[in-house]
């Protein structure tokens, strides 16, 4: 079954008791233990312990796989050999609990959406994500209740406090924004607006925003990620990261 999986470039999953030896730029030995071994059709290999998300041994794609029975057939031995650089992993199973040969197909597109920190950077780089005419003055500005995500002025010259949420904004987010706005109002002699920037709102939150005189702007984390992916924006994002440090 293993030999057929390798010849047909299928995914192989083996769970069992095994030893692992690595030879190459260095060398290592992993004594016997119960592990999960994944051999993928692109020639990559992962050896996982029963706990933890990182593999204890691994090889990138491009390996050649070989299988044999050694010690009078008592050991199932698998070797993954890489040519450049020259290195190999040898795995010897004396017990196999599970062996699966799989023809897996995955054509899904991977989309990485922005974190709240990324959304903040994107708004600083492209303020129109909040609204046209908005000009940031500062970010992570400290006031009595905490730190405002973004602080600026709108095209009418009003101060604007922006609170950013990556996911659906809740009642707590509105109350947090309200506290920031009140803190700023106590320090300036100008109208202060509060803007909650998030993908969407929880049920009933729009009514609370209206009662407190706050605004909502729909800001898509995916759109923020697209903004940050542009080369000229990346340089500015790195500049802001440096400033924060």
QUITAVEN-V494393 format. One record per residue. PHI is phi as a letter, one per 30 degrees, with the letter a starting at -180 (* if undefined). D_LAST is the distance of its C-alpha to the last C-alpha in Angstrom with 2 decimals. Layout:
phi:PHI d_last:D_LAST
phi:PHI d_last:D_LAST
This chain:
phi:* d_last:54.46
phi:d d_last:51.54
phi:d d_last:53.27
phi:d d_last:53.98
phi:d d_last:50.37
phi:d d_last:49.23
phi:d d_last:52.00
phi:c d_last:51.25
phi:h d_last:47.45
phi:c d_last:46.90
phi:d d_last:44.21
phi:b d_last:45.28
phi:c d_last:44.17
phi:b d_last:45.56
phi:c d_last:45.19
phi:a d_last:46.89
phi:c d_last:47.04
phi:b d_last:45.91
phi:c d_last:44.84
phi:b d_last:42.27
phi:b d_last:42.33
phi:c d_last:39.94
phi:b d_last:40.97
phi:l d_last:39.04
phi:d d_last:36.23
phi:b d_last:36.53
phi:b d_last:38.73
phi:a d_last:38.46
phi:b d_last:40.81
phi:c d_last:40.30
phi:d d_last:43.32
phi:e d_last:45.22
phi:a d_last:43.69
phi:d d_last:43.84
phi:b d_last:41.35
phi:c d_last:40.66
phi:c d_last:40.91
phi:c d_last:40.15
phi:c d_last:41.49
phi:c d_last:40.70
phi:d d_last:42.85
phi:d d_last:40.33
phi:i d_last:40.74
phi:c d_last:37.61
phi:b d_last:37.97
phi:b d_last:36.16
phi:c d_last:37.30
phi:c d_last:36.03
phi:d d_last:36.78
phi:d d_last:37.98
phi:b d_last:34.57
phi:i d_last:30.97
phi:c d_last:29.65
phi:c d_last:29.01
phi:d d_last:32.12
phi:d d_last:33.30
phi:b d_last:34.79
phi:a d_last:34.42
phi:b d_last:35.42
phi:d d_last:34.22
phi:d d_last:36.69
phi:j d_last:39.57
phi:d d_last:41.22
phi:c d_last:45.00
phi:c d_last:46.30
phi:b d_last:49.52
phi:b d_last:51.41
phi:a d_last:54.28
phi:c d_last:56.18
phi:b d_last:56.48
phi:h d_last:58.14
phi:h d_last:61.28
phi:i d_last:59.36
phi:d d_last:57.57
phi:b d_last:54.10
phi:c d_last:52.41
phi:c d_last:50.31
phi:b d_last:47.71
phi:b d_last:46.11
phi:c d_last:43.21
phi:c d_last:43.37
phi:c d_last:40.84
phi:d d_last:42.08
phi:b d_last:39.02
phi:d d_last:37.74
phi:d d_last:40.76
phi:a d_last:39.97
phi:a d_last:41.62
phi:b d_last:41.47
phi:c d_last:44.69
phi:c d_last:45.05
phi:c d_last:48.25
phi:c d_last:49.25
phi:c d_last:52.11
phi:b d_last:51.75
phi:b d_last:50.77
phi:c d_last:50.27
phi:a d_last:49.24
phi:b d_last:49.45
phi:b d_last:48.62
phi:c d_last:49.09
phi:b d_last:47.39
phi:c d_last:47.49
phi:c d_last:44.21
phi:b d_last:43.33
phi:b d_last:39.90
phi:c d_last:39.52
phi:d d_last:36.96
phi:d d_last:34.10
phi:c d_last:30.63
phi:b d_last:28.35
phi:c d_last:24.68
phi:d d_last:23.70
phi:d d_last:20.27
phi:d d_last:18.27
phi:d d_last:17.42
phi:d d_last:13.81
phi:d d_last:15.58
phi:d d_last:18.07
phi:d d_last:15.60
phi:d d_last:14.31
phi:d d_last:18.02
phi:d d_last:19.09
phi:d d_last:16.68
phi:d d_last:18.11
phi:b d_last:21.61
phi:e d_last:22.30
phi:d d_last:25.92
phi:e d_last:25.03
phi:d d_last:25.33
phi:a d_last:28.16
phi:d d_last:29.52
phi:i d_last:28.60
phi:d d_last:25.46
phi:b d_last:22.81
phi:d d_last:19.30
phi:c d_last:18.22
phi:a d_last:15.01
phi:b d_last:13.24
phi:h d_last:12.28
phi:d d_last:14.52
phi:d d_last:15.87
phi:b d_last:19.65
phi:e d_last:22.17
phi:d d_last:22.31
phi:l d_last:18.59
phi:b d_last:15.89
phi:d d_last:17.27
phi:d d_last:16.00
phi:b d_last:17.03
phi:b d_last:18.95
phi:a d_last:21.31
phi:b d_last:24.97
phi:c d_last:27.79
phi:d d_last:30.53
phi:c d_last:32.65
phi:i d_last:30.07
phi:d d_last:29.42
phi:d d_last:26.05
phi:b d_last:24.73
phi:c d_last:22.62
phi:c d_last:21.66
phi:c d_last:21.34
phi:c d_last:20.59
phi:b d_last:22.41
phi:d d_last:22.67
phi:c d_last:26.11
phi:e d_last:29.13
phi:d d_last:28.21
phi:c d_last:30.10
phi:e d_last:31.61
phi:d d_last:28.75
phi:d d_last:26.28
phi:d d_last:28.71
phi:d d_last:29.02
phi:d d_last:25.27
phi:d d_last:25.10
phi:e d_last:28.16
phi:d d_last:26.64
phi:d d_last:23.68
phi:d d_last:26.26
phi:d d_last:28.47
phi:d d_last:25.75
phi:d d_last:25.01
phi:e d_last:28.77
phi:d d_last:29.21
phi:c d_last:27.01
phi:b d_last:28.28
phi:c d_last:31.74
phi:b d_last:31.28
phi:d d_last:31.76
phi:b d_last:28.82
phi:c d_last:28.73
phi:c d_last:27.06
phi:b d_last:26.44
phi:c d_last:25.99
phi:c d_last:24.66
phi:a d_last:25.81
phi:d d_last:28.24
phi:a d_last:31.04
phi:c d_last:32.24
phi:d d_last:34.06
phi:d d_last:37.71
phi:i d_last:38.40
phi:d d_last:34.86
phi:e d_last:35.96
phi:d d_last:38.55
phi:d d_last:36.11
phi:e d_last:33.82
phi:d d_last:36.91
phi:d d_last:38.09
phi:c d_last:34.82
phi:i d_last:34.70
phi:c d_last:31.54
phi:c d_last:31.11
phi:b d_last:30.26
phi:b d_last:28.94
phi:d d_last:29.32
phi:b d_last:26.18
phi:d d_last:26.63
phi:e d_last:23.72
phi:d d_last:25.66
phi:d d_last:25.75
phi:d d_last:21.97
phi:d d_last:21.72
phi:d d_last:24.24
phi:d d_last:22.32
phi:d d_last:19.19
phi:d d_last:21.60
phi:d d_last:22.71
phi:e d_last:21.68
phi:d d_last:20.82
phi:d d_last:18.65
phi:e d_last:16.72
phi:d d_last:15.62
phi:d d_last:14.46
phi:d d_last:12.64
phi:d d_last:10.75
phi:d d_last:10.08
phi:d d_last:8.74
phi:d d_last:6.45
phi:d d_last:5.20
phi:d d_last:5.45
phi:d d_last:3.83
phi:d d_last:0.00
